[in-house]
Amino acid sequence: MRSAIYMATIVAMRYNPVVRACYQRLVKAGKPKKVAIVACMRKLLIIMNAMVKSRQPWDIQKAISVSAPSPAPR
């Protein structure tokens, strides 16, 4: 099961802007690439679980608005 999720994550990092941004943010923060991939695997699992629970298809616009960083407090 882990290898299937790994491969799905590799594809998602290439084609899904939400997962790609997550990976790039973690690598830029200094995380090792494998650690960033595993974190993206978890993110992808959470996304898939939410889709199954809510019985809603993937909506990229909704995902981008939710994953957008909030402004820093002043």
N, C-alpha and C positions, 0 to 999 in steps of 0.2 A: 504494500500500500504506500509506503514512504517513497519508493522509487517513482510511482505513478504521480504522486503529488509533486515530487521534485521536478519531473519532466514538465508537468503542467505549469509549474512556477517559472521554469526557464522560458517556456513559450510566452507566458503572461508578461514576463519582464521585457520581452521583445515587442509585444503587440498591445499590451494593456497600459495606458498612461498612468493609471493609479498605482499599479504594482511597480512599474518602472521608476516612478518618482520616489516611491518608498525605498527601493533598492539604492538609487543614486544618493538619496539623502543619508542613508546609513553608511555607505562607502565614503562619502564626503566627510562624515563625522568621524572617520577613522576606524570603523568596524572592519574586521577581515571579511573578504568577499563571501566565504562560506557561511559566516554568521549572518550576513545580510540576506543571503539566499534563504536560510532557515527562517529568518524573521518574515520574509515575504511568503514563504510557505504557510506560515501561521496566518498571515493576513489573508491569503487566498482562501484558506479553510474557513475563516470567520466570514468572509464574503459569501462563500458557497452555502454555509450553514444558514446565514440570514436569508438568502434567496429561497432555500427550501422551507424554512419556517414561515416566511411571509407569502410564499407561493407567488413571488413576483419575478419577472425576468430581469436580467442585468440591464441597468440604466446608467450609462456612462455619465450623463449630465448630473444625476443625483449623486453618483459616487465622487465626482470631481468637487461638487459643492460641499460634500461632507468631509472630504479629505483635505480641503484647502486649509492652510494654516491660518489660525486666527491672529488678528493684529496683537502686537505686544502691548501689555498694559503700560500706561505712562506713570 
